């Protein structure tokens, strides 16, 4: 009975480690900021501050 418990425990721990250490993640490929666009300097104006 203890052997079965230890096998299930080993399977659970190894699956958690595999999922948490797996570098293939969709979130790694997702870029939350659009950095491809540049800034047009003609559109920048200086306004009155204060």
The first five atom37 places (N, CA, C, CB, O) and aatype in JSON, in Angstrom:
{
  "aatype": [20, 20, 20, 20, 20, 20, 20, 20, 20, 20, 20, 20, 20, 20, 20, 20, 20, 20, 20, 20, 20, 20, 20, 20, 20, 20, 20, 20, 20, 20, 20, 20, 20, 20, 20, 20, 20, 20, 20, 20, 20, 20, 20, 20, 20, 20, 20, 20, 20, 20],
  "atom_mask": [
    [1, 1, 1, 1, 1],
    [1, 1, 1, 1, 1],
    [1, 1, 1, 1, 1],
    [1, 1, 1, 1, 1],
    [1, 1, 1, 1, 1],
    [1, 1, 1, 1, 1],
    [1, 1, 1, 1, 1],
    [1, 1, 1, 1, 1],
    [1, 1, 1, 1, 1],
    [1, 1, 1, 1, 1],
    [1, 1, 1, 1, 1],
    [1, 1, 1, 1, 1],
    [1, 1, 1, 1, 1],
    [1, 1, 1, 1, 1],
    [1, 1, 1, 1, 1],
    [1, 1, 1, 1, 1],
    [1, 1, 1, 1, 1],
    [1, 1, 1, 1, 1],
    [1, 1, 1, 1, 1],
    [1, 1, 1, 1, 1],
    [1, 1, 1, 1, 1],
    [1, 1, 1, 1, 1],
    [1, 1, 1, 1, 1],
    [1, 1, 1, 1, 1],
    [1, 1, 1, 1, 1],
    [1, 1, 1, 1, 1],
    [1, 1, 1, 1, 1],
    [1, 1, 1, 1, 1],
    [1, 1, 1, 1, 1],
    [1, 1, 1, 1, 1],
    [1, 1, 1, 1, 1],
    [1, 1, 1, 1, 1],
    [1, 1, 1, 1, 1],
    [1, 1, 1, 1, 1],
    [1, 1, 1, 1, 1],
    [1, 1, 1, 1, 1],
    [1, 1, 1, 1, 1],
    [1, 1, 1, 1, 1],
    [1, 1, 1, 1, 1],
    [1, 1, 1, 1, 1],
    [1, 1, 1, 1, 1],
    [1, 1, 1, 1, 1],
    [1, 1, 1, 1, 1],
    [1, 1, 1, 1, 1],
    [1, 1, 1, 1, 1],
    [1, 1, 1, 1, 1],
    [1, 1, 1, 1, 1],
    [1, 1, 1, 1, 1],
    [1, 1, 1, 1, 1],
    [1, 1, 1, 1, 1]
  ],
  "atom_positions": [
    [[0.82, -1.19, 0.0], [0.0, 0.0, 0.0], [0.87, 1.27, 0.0], [-0.93, -0.01, 1.21], [0.54, 2.24, -0.67]],
    [[1.97, 1.25, 0.75], [2.85, 2.41, 0.77], [3.54, 2.59, -0.57], [3.88, 2.27, 1.89], [3.8, 3.72, -1.0]],
    [[3.84, 1.48, -1.24], [4.51, 1.57, -2.54], [3.61, 2.26, -3.55], [4.9, 0.17, -3.05], [4.08, 3.08, -4.34]],
    [[2.34, 1.95, -3.54], [1.39, 2.58, -4.45], [1.28, 4.08, -4.16], [0.0, 1.91, -4.34], [1.22, 4.89, -5.08]],
    [[1.27, 4.43, -2.89], [1.21, 5.84, -2.5], [2.45, 6.59, -2.99], [1.08, 5.97, -0.98], [2.34, 7.69, -3.52]],
    [[3.61, 5.99, -2.81], [4.85, 6.64, -3.24], [4.93, 6.77, -4.76], [6.05, 5.87, -2.73], [5.46, 7.75, -5.26]],
    [[4.41, 5.79, -5.48], [4.39, 5.9, -6.94], [3.48, 7.03, -7.41], [3.94, 4.57, -7.56], [3.84, 7.78, -8.32]],
    [[2.31, 7.15, -6.8], [1.42, 8.26, -7.13], [2.04, 9.61, -6.76], [0.07, 8.1, -6.43], [1.92, 10.58, -7.5]],
    [[2.71, 9.67, -5.62], [3.37, 10.89, -5.2], [4.5, 11.26, -6.16], [3.92, 10.73, -3.78], [4.66, 12.43, -6.51]],
    [[5.27, 10.28, -6.58], [6.34, 10.52, -7.54], [5.79, 10.99, -8.87], [7.18, 9.27, -7.73], [6.35, 11.9, -9.48]],
    [[4.7, 10.4, -9.34], [4.09, 10.81, -10.6], [3.55, 12.24, -10.51], [2.96, 9.85, -10.98], [3.68, 13.01, -11.46]],
    [[2.95, 12.59, -9.38], [2.42, 13.94, -9.22], [3.52, 14.98, -9.19], [1.59, 14.03, -7.94], [3.42, 16.02, -9.84]],
    [[4.57, 14.71, -8.44], [5.67, 15.67, -8.33], [6.39, 15.82, -9.67], [6.66, 15.23, -7.25], [6.73, 16.94, -10.06]],
    [[6.62, 14.72, -10.36], [7.33, 14.81, -11.64], [6.48, 15.53, -12.69], [7.7, 13.41, -12.13], [7.03, 16.26, -13.52]],
    [[5.17, 15.34, -12.68], [4.33, 16.04, -13.66], [4.28, 17.53, -13.36], [2.9, 15.45, -13.67], [4.27, 18.35, -14.28]],
    [[4.26, 17.9, -12.08], [4.28, 19.32, -11.73], [5.6, 19.95, -12.14], [4.05, 19.51, -10.21], [5.61, 21.06, -12.67]],
    [[6.69, 19.27, -11.91], [7.99, 19.81, -12.31], [8.12, 19.92, -13.82], [9.11, 18.94, -11.75], [8.71, 20.88, -14.32]],
    [[7.58, 18.95, -14.55], [7.67, 18.99, -16.0], [6.87, 20.16, -16.55], [7.16, 17.68, -16.6], [7.34, 20.85, -17.46]],
    [[5.7, 20.4, -16.02], [4.86, 21.48, -16.53], [5.44, 22.83, -16.15], [3.43, 21.35, -16.01], [5.42, 23.76, -16.96]],
    [[5.95, 22.98, -14.94], [6.46, 24.27, -14.51], [7.81, 24.61, -15.14], [6.57, 24.3, -13.01], [8.14, 25.79, -15.26]],
    [[8.59, 23.63, -15.54], [9.9, 23.89, -16.12], [9.89, 23.81, -17.64], [10.91, 22.93, -15.57], [10.95, 23.91, -18.26]],
    [[8.74, 23.62, -18.24], [8.65, 23.49, -19.69], [8.74, 24.88, -20.33], [7.34, 22.78, -20.1], [7.89, 25.72, -20.05]],
    [[9.76, 25.15, -21.18], [9.89, 26.48, -21.77], [8.91, 26.74, -22.91], [11.29, 26.67, -22.27], [8.77, 27.89, -23.33]],
    [[8.22, 25.74, -23.41], [7.28, 25.93, -24.5], [5.96, 26.44, -23.95], [7.07, 24.6, -25.29], [5.09, 25.67, -23.56]],
    [[5.84, 27.73, -23.92], [4.64, 28.34, -23.36], [4.09, 29.34, -24.36], [4.92, 29.01, -22.0], [4.86, 30.03, -25.04]],
    [[2.79, 29.42, -24.45], [2.17, 30.38, -25.37], [2.41, 31.8, -24.88], [0.65, 30.1, -25.49], [2.53, 32.71, -25.69]],
    [[2.5, 31.99, -23.57], [2.71, 33.32, -23.02], [4.09, 33.86, -23.38], [2.54, 33.3, -21.51], [4.26, 35.08, -23.47]],
    [[5.07, 33.0, -23.6], [6.39, 33.47, -23.99], [6.38, 34.05, -25.39], [7.4, 32.34, -23.91], [7.15, 34.96, -25.69]],
    [[5.5, 33.55, -26.25], [5.44, 34.03, -27.63], [4.58, 35.28, -27.75], [4.89, 32.94, -28.53], [4.69, 36.0, -28.75]],
    [[3.75, 35.56, -26.77], [2.83, 36.68, -26.83], [3.54, 37.95, -26.39], [1.59, 36.43, -25.96], [4.15, 37.98, -25.32]],
    [[3.47, 38.98, -27.2], [4.1, 40.24, -26.88], [3.01, 41.23, -26.48], [4.93, 40.78, -28.09], [2.21, 41.62, -27.32]],
    [[2.96, 41.64, -25.21], [1.89, 42.54, -24.79], [2.04, 43.96, -25.3], [1.81, 42.57, -23.3], [1.07, 44.72, -25.3]],
    [[3.23, 44.34, -25.74], [3.46, 45.69, -26.23], [3.78, 45.64, -27.72], [4.61, 46.38, -25.44], [4.5, 44.75, -28.18]],
    [[3.24, 46.59, -28.45], [3.53, 46.64, -29.88], [4.77, 47.51, -30.06], [2.32, 47.21, -30.7], [4.7, 48.73, -30.04]],
    [[5.9, 46.86, -30.24], [7.17, 47.58, -30.34], [7.62, 47.72, -31.79], [8.24, 46.88, -29.53], [8.7, 48.25, -32.04]],
    [[6.81, 47.26, -32.73], [7.22, 47.31, -34.12], [7.08, 48.71, -34.7], [6.4, 46.33, -34.94], [7.79, 49.06, -35.65]],
    [[6.2, 49.53, -34.14], [5.94, 50.85, -34.69], [6.91, 51.86, -34.09], [4.5, 51.27, -34.44], [7.19, 51.83, -32.89]],
    [[7.4, 52.73, -34.91], [8.27, 53.79, -34.44], [7.47, 55.04, -34.1], [9.33, 54.12, -35.49], [6.25, 55.06, -34.25]],
    [[8.15, 56.06, -33.64], [7.51, 57.32, -33.29], [7.82, 58.32, -34.39], [8.0, 57.85, -31.89], [8.97, 58.52, -34.77]],
    [[6.76, 58.95, -34.89], [6.94, 59.99, -35.9], [7.25, 61.29, -35.18], [5.67, 60.12, -36.82], [6.41, 61.8, -34.43]],
    [[8.42, 61.83, -35.38], [8.84, 63.03, -34.66], [8.06, 64.26, -35.08], [10.32, 63.27, -34.88], [8.03, 65.24, -34.33]],
    [[7.41, 64.24, -36.23], [6.6, 65.38, -36.67], [5.32, 65.48, -35.86], [6.28, 65.26, -38.16], [4.73, 66.56, -35.78]],
    [[4.87, 64.39, -35.26], [3.64, 64.41, -34.49], [3.84, 64.86, -33.05], [3.02, 63.05, -34.5], [2.86, 65.09, -32.34]],
    [[5.09, 65.01, -32.61], [5.38, 65.41, -31.24], [5.39, 66.94, -31.17], [6.74, 64.81, -30.76], [6.1, 67.6, -31.92]],
    [[4.59, 67.47, -30.26], [4.57, 68.93, -30.06], [4.87, 69.23, -28.61], [3.19, 69.54, -30.47], [4.63, 68.41, -27.73]],
    [[5.39, 70.42, -28.37], [5.66, 70.85, -27.02], [4.48, 71.7, -26.57], [7.0, 71.63, -26.91], [4.14, 72.69, -27.2]],
    [[3.88, 71.3, -25.48], [2.76, 72.05, -24.95], [3.16, 72.83, -23.73], [1.61, 71.13, -24.61], [4.27, 72.7, -23.22]],
    [[2.22, 73.65, -23.27], [2.47, 74.42, -22.04], [2.35, 73.51, -20.85], [1.48, 75.62, -21.92], [1.36, 72.8, -20.7]],
    [[3.36, 73.54, -20.0], [3.36, 72.69, -18.81], [2.99, 73.58, -17.63], [4.75, 71.98, -18.59], [3.6, 74.64, -17.43]],
    [[2.02, 73.17, -16.85], [1.67, 73.88, -15.62], [0.68, 74.88, -15.86], [2.83, 74.5, -15.0], [0.27, 75.58, -14.93]]
  ]
}
